[in-house]
C-alpha cells in the first residue's frame, strides 16, 4: 500500500521528460498535489498495517473481537511497536525514532483504532496522537467503514505539518492488490485517484490515473502495465513522466519524501 500511494506522490512531484517542461502553474499544482496526497499515502499505508484490506476484519464478529484482530495483525506487521486492547479499542504505539512496517511506512507515536458495529457494518475510527509518519507530523482522525471487510469507505480530517488535509475515498482489497479511488483536498488543490491498482510487491501501480487540479490547471498521470518496472507514466498531454526512484524502486535512489 505504501508503494502505491508513494508512487502517486512521486507522480505529483515530477512532470519531467517529453516535449516540454511543466509551466509555472503546473509546477505549483504539482506542489499542492504533493501536500494533498502525502498524508493520504502515509495514513492509508499505516491503516493497511493495522488491518489488511483483503481482509483482517470480520463483519460477523463483535466490535471487541475485531479490535483484538487489529492488535494481533498489527504485531505481525509492526514488530517493534506495542499493541493493547481495551474493550473495542486497539492501541498501537511505536517509540521514536519509529518503526518500519512490513509495507514500508515508518512511524512513531500512538494510533488508536476504535471499532463499532451496527448490523453487519463495521466502523474503525483511527485517531493519531503525537504521530510522525516518515518525517511528517500527523494528527487528526481517519474513519473507515466496511460491510464486508474488503471494501472500505474512508473519510479523514488530518493535519500534516500544520496544514489541514481532508478527503474521502474508496479502497478495495483483493488477493495481492488494492484499488483506490477518491479525492483529497489541500487548500485550493485537489488530487483525484481513479481506479489506481497496486499489486503488492510491485514498485508502482499498474493501472489507473491520478489527476491534480489547482485553479484552472489539471494534470493527469496514467499508470500502465509497464509502469511497475519502468517508473514511466503518461501525462495525458502527449508527454511522459519518469517517476522519481524511492527505496529500491526502480534504481535504489533515496525515498521520495517531504
N, C-alpha and C positions, 0 to 999 in steps of 0.2 A: 504494500500500500504506500509506503514511504516513497518508493521509486516512481510509482505512477504520478503522485502529486508533485514530487520534486521535479520530475521531468516537465510537468506543466509549468511549474515556476520557472524552470530554465527557459522554456519556450517564451514566456512572457518577458524574460530579460534580454533575449537575443533575437534580432532580426537581421543578422549579418548574412552576407552571401547574396548571389543572384545579381540582377542587373543594376540595382541602385541601392543606396544606403537609406535607412529609415529617415523620414522627415523629423523635424523637431517635435511636431505634435505626436507622431508615432512613438518617438523616444519617451516623451512624457507619459503617454498612455501605458507603455511597457513598464515604466517605473511604478505607476499606480497599480497596475495589474499584479506586479510582484508583491506589493504590500497587501493587496486584497487576497491573494491566494496562499501566501506563505503560512498564515495561521490555519487555513483550511488543510493544507498539506500536512502540517505537523500534528494538528489535533486529530485528524482522521487516522493518521498512522498510529498515533497513540491509542485511539479507540480500538483499532483493529488488534492491537496488542492485548487489550483488556478482554475483548471477546471477539473471536474470529467471526467474520461475516459469512461463513459458509458451513454450518453455524456453530456457535457455542451456546447461545440462548435457546431455551426450550419453552415454548408458549403453553405447553401442557403442565408445566411445573409452577410452583408458587414463586412469588417475588423473592422470598428468602432463599429458596433453592437456586434461583438464578444468580443471586448475589454471591452465593458460595461458588457457583460455577465460574463467575467472573474472577474471583480471587484465585481459584485453582488454575485457571487458564493463564492469568497474568504471571503467575510464578513460573510457568513453563516458557514464557516469552521474555520476562524481565527478571532474570535470576538474581540480579544484585539489588532488587527492591524488596520491600516487605509488604505483605498484604494481610489485612484483618477484615473480619466481618462482624457487623453488629446489626442484628435483625435483618433487614432487607437492603443494607448498605455495605458495599465493599469499599475499602480504602487502601490505596496503593501509594507507598511513599518511597522515594529514592533520594538518598543523601547527595549533596553536592560533592564532587563536580558532576554527578549524574551517572545514569545507567544507559547503556545502549541496548535497545530491544532487538529481538531477532530480525525484525523487519527494518532495522536501521536507524530508528529515531533515538536521539539521546535526550534524556530529560532528568530533571531533579525537581523536588517538591512533592506535593500531595495532590492526588486526583481521587475524589470520591465518586462512586457510582451508586446512586440511589435508585433502586428498582421498584416500580409499582406495576400493578396488574389490574386490568379491567376487562372482564371476559377473557378473550384469547389474545388481547393486545398487551404487550409489554412496553413500558416506557423506562428508559435508562437516562437519568439526569446526571450528567457529569459536571462536577464543579472543580475548577482549577485553583489551587491555593499555593502561592509562592512557587509557581511552576516556571522553570526555564526549559524551553524546547529548543534544542540546538543552542544558539546564542541569543535567543529572544525570550523576553519575559512575557508570559501569557497568563492572564487572569480571565475569569468570567465563566460562562456556562455553555454547555453543548447538550442538546436533548435529542435522543434517538428513539424512534417509535417503530415497533415491528409487530406484525401479526403472524409471522411465520419463521422468524429468526434469521431470515436471509435477505429480505428487502426492508430497508430502513428509510424512514423519512427523518431527515436531520435538519434541525434548526440550531443556530448558535449566535451568541452575543458575546464576543470576546474583545479583550483589549490586548494588543500586542505592542510592546514598547511604547505605551502611552497613546496609541492610536486605536480608535474603535473600528472593528470589523464585524459585519453582520451578514447573515445569508441563510439560504436553505438549499437542500439538495436531496437527491435520492441516491442511495448506494445499494447495489445489488451484488451479493456474493454468489459465486458458483464454484464448482470444483476447480481450484487452481487459478481463479481470476476474480476480479472485482470490476464492476462497471459503475461509473459515477456520472450524474447529470445534475445540473443546478447552477445557481448564481451566487456569488459573493460580491458585496459592495463595500468599497472603501472610499469615503468622500464622494467625489464625482466620478469615480472609476468603478466599472463593473466588469467581472470576469465570469464568463458563462461556459461551463463544461457541458458538452453534448455527447452522450454515449461514449465516454472515454473508457477504453478497455485496457487494463493492465493484467498480463499473465504473470503470476508470481514467479520470480526468478529472472524475468526479462529486465533489461536495463530501462526501457521506455515503453509507453503504451504502444499498442499495435493497431488501434483504430480510434476514431472519434475526433472531435475538434475542441479547441479552447479559443473563445473569442473575447477580446479585451476592448472595451469601449470607454473612451474618455471624451466628453463633448461630442463632436461630430465625427471623431476618428474611431474606426473599428478595425482591429487587426485580428485575423482568424488564422489559427495554426491547425493543420490537419496531419494527424498521425497515420502511418501506413504500415503494412506488414514488414517493411524493411527498416522502419524506424528503430526497433529494439537493437538491431545490430549496427546500424549506421549513425544513429543520432540525428538524422535529417528529417525535417518536416517541411511541408508546403505552407507558404504564407497566404495562398489564395490570390496573389497578385502576379502570378507568373514567376514568382521567385521561390527560392528555398532558403531555409534557415538551418544552420548547424547548431544543435543544442550543445551547451557547454558540458564538458565531462564532469562527473561527480563520482567520488569514490573510485571504483574500478570500472565505471561505465562512461564511455567505452574505452578510454585510454589511461585511466588511473590518475587523472588530474584531481586537484583538491575539490572537496564537496562544495557545490554552489550553495551559498547561504546569504544571509542578510549582510 
